């Protein structure tokens, strides 16, 4: 488990907070906190200014002569430093474990403020980041500190990790080796340290202050431990407001609050385990429905994670060309290896410390998640990811998108149609399928299902390629993936076209968040439609797969007693006309905008215009032969294909393009693009 959080109080009422959450550990047995006898005379030590906490504890002392001071069963000793060097102080008794979480009635010596914190945390325990944020904020106020940091253990490196705001407002990730600094000392010794003057403490780690611009004068640190004595992290309070140092009563209040946090944390871990079980059950049912297995072959993971990652040029010398047909590299195994090569070549493996074993498991798992349908299958996902890879290599996109958006785009491309059933959103709603019942109220039924399947896979420990991201990064990637996958709903895309066109006409501003969103959505849509820009022979073959799916859905609709739309009806659809309408309405505007925003992609715009003319010639041939509907026959006739290409070679590309452009309600953003036809 790795959790980091930081809260800081400035002179203004604003509190800057951040929480990062990873939950990979099983639920722990909850232990009863240890108790320590204290001298009642000490309660008068904090009377006067800022003595509210003392008075509350004093009231509780009238009910009980003992206080809860340890945040766990194994952390029962104080290191109370008068001169900045660790000293002795107080003793503790070991706690006994409970078979169930302690109730408020079992904690009579806690302050009223601590009781309120407990109730709030228990109410919010299903959401880990909310627990951390609530705990740090309340602890900050309870102990009158200027800053509160939570360092928790990285399960891989065993470092103490926190994210702390710098003076400029940006977040800085702090990683401390076990034993480094006061925080590391507390973690290694499992003792509380109350340091009155950090400058005189030999364990004080000044680099944190230098990085953040915050000046630490006094510090109160306590360990967070599990029921079996393992250290989960350290809570650090800095600079007592209103006095020179933290008192024993501040220590008691913070310790009591920590007990509540651990109880809530245990509940949250249990809740996470239940949710994980539910996700796995759902995934098992889904994959069983289309003949796949939930578990990936360990031998495949071992092979892919141990072998050197090949360069993308290994799969073809033309792999990095927009004209390259990605499906030509082979079958599913080649797609998996090439997908890993894409992650490597874009620098994601090193930049985000993606473990090779997890990356192999993730790609294998995603490939398994695709059904054996004619078009929306694993080969389509790889082709889309390949086109996005080409775009991400261009200087324009590297300027317009940040690194997390680029990482999110590749993940979303691989997963954007996972578990597609070969039917449309309208069919899902019409048939009142379980998916429609889950998502129809939100719209984009299939896209929301694809996103949920993506999150399910990323949530599996063996597939969590985002495990080494910070909390903010992790949340940002999830948000980006959702936006990108939802952008593949053409109905949603059409609502953005006007704004996209305006953005490109006026100039893309990388400092505007809305422009980032529009740009990444446009790149995703272009990648999804990239088959339309390949050589006509390949594009026609893909169209055959698309209409095989469409006509199968039309057949199902007829069996249900419904009348399918023309493009879904094999008896009425004229494929060339449907293709031309789609290109004119959807594809041409997309690749026109793309080639304006990313000049390196101009060949895709030209190729699309070429294919549009090929479909128009094919339609002319049908008219000459008196064919009104043709099903899939035209797409599998090699002689007809050769006749189309022969007429193309004899035609004037520029004249033909200008002629069809004059017949539709659309003009390119930059007419000079046509000069190179």
Steps between C-alpha positions, in 0.01 A plus 500: 500500500623847421315809614631853526336817612592847610308781661637846567345796678611848395406830653203503265203273567578301185633150561691329221443128498581203287447128543647209311359153534615149414344199670670171428497335842239270653289619792678487832377382833416801712677523831394680813717807560756494777444709813752695704459640847582869517538746783180697544705803599624523145157611385562846645806544284299629206251728671466847353530599137417218260409282794176368357645159436635482854168593653325231295755241609472622857127439490557148374760443772223541754339193343814296456851508639655354186539633146527343159836611374610241252387484141539122496573199708876515452556877528473559871805708590569873484824660392450839663789728405571808710823599322431362156658162576300189573435439868292270709152552618207288596443134464233296336325174536429267209152494363276204446338440165130522436297274281296796379556876468485682832187704556483842659391337826832318513695826469379706799821701545498670160431870469161617366682645199659164433158331520368733231800423283439129546137525394594704193772258395280194547231661287747564219712188523410352159699780336866484598610843380209662686608323818856623468393856422248507784749356748779743416271802500343414834835412656636835379221685678496279809869553576522860377780420255612699199550189285407133510667241278433131463782280377402143416705205390563428131444122489771450237785732600410513872553876484286748693303701245303822526391779270559847644407837348790725402505876543371548143198279567622201301525160665837342572536128562725422796659156527700421811695178548408314816694656785563837328390811686276525804222332305726209409623475858142473628423234239805292585467524879117500520515777762338840520742794475406846630787722388498851647785636287566318173826689436651323802375157398757284316226323302346815351497482117535859373460415131123477539482861619735606222277335242169632630602842632334420836698562820460230763569606858340227710358165406280225645531163322321178575498162325195330350525127550293197415361239734812286457744780574590590142550869433251637247629856509567809707290806583698821537369825657713812456516828696251529788303821457488726807790343686858386450440125485243220513394402850435159651128567457546571130675167493207327670242659270695411187547142618129458570418638157747255344314211662184606321686531173630145526152368574359680198792385290427139592137544400608660174736214422221254567265700279764505227538124523125450462495736201798319346319169541198646329709631212668166451167319509361737239807460279487121532135497392567731207797306370330164550213628288722526194726203560806666654682417820539742786861414570786577265749222434796562736737363236393775261557766765841356581598485134394856424644651818840332473570544130655828380243746370546518122509828311185576305704475179547130584141437388541689172740760359191709422340466844539873567327612180141624478456286189600181685223243555550378861300181455764381253752413774323172582257371758406568859837412655676746271251767598575437868877527454462809282274662762772454763752643253277807458498559877877469502571718197281781633702491824212402728670195652793700637316825565226342714699202629259252343593149604555274200307216661198721560518648150507151348207395720306814410539463122424127510195567716373771266546275198296231676226748570411542133236272354535317172278738303571598137615860557508621863768250598860498625647570155290817478618611845862452398450689173351792693787497752752491213354814341502678837864396538582669169324817611673504840839498330432827320639828639156665481332247728791497746445873544120486513463209749675435828661167587206365698261577215729317259520197729122505545445512124700182438323312781159622382572400139587144602190475720246722325285215358578226753217245532313651204205278405489592130185710539431871533380711791159534342468122479599463866223740600245350262570147625504619863820310566660489848756754380224739397336460839829592666603794286215624281411784738851642452520446124785338301410154631780300339765766556424512872524122511836509321626754753378290794671192359819703465486608863428143609815381328717785631368425850644149493834495678671300225381748233538829687746680274417826682609377843804729520314818411422754769142539615441811289653335196295186554175694521592713197569193285169339598317822416679531167428137409133552570484815287688334215294180492172693518626710208479190276121530505444666161178657625701677772774590254257677267402738779865613532589549133407869489706579809795297370493680168488837675790401725720409203398808301584734787808304604551231761601640838680232709439707815121451472368182660203495261736496202683202650169318534390582145839408357521160667140421396580589141814283500297208636228537237757525221677189629168315519426587136855453373412188297324737259837658415690186399538364147160442337546124489557490877231756573250303293588181689437673832171634366399141430556418868300803607201417283515135602433624853236744384309245298516246784338759726240570231418129486454496879271802483287328237472193724381734777231633269669837446598668175876578486629822352622476141869475582427197723277323248689270265205503260485878462844643577718630217841484667680754277229762562502435876879530503494826305242649737707399802820644356334828405317539831752368756842399369595790270440772761702300756805452279476853367523631857770246587721596204465867595592437865764235424660584162689168493164322459416670168554172305203349687274779372617443143456123534146546628415719200645230273285231663194720480548524121543121484165448674341751263634310197368176648159661538516612136575143392194381691282754326640396162413139579160583648591378848302671777599287802789260517558375852866407534553372146677813377754485780626154413517533120868541393407583139274781613777633722748502210254684278455765770876553533540508121248783468671680787831498316337653193315776687624846596523493878479876549202545267308209646564620854384853428191362332385294794593776748266733314220246543516480880459758774861496617824678417847422633650727763795567271423464125873492422502141630347400167803630309694182579242257362 
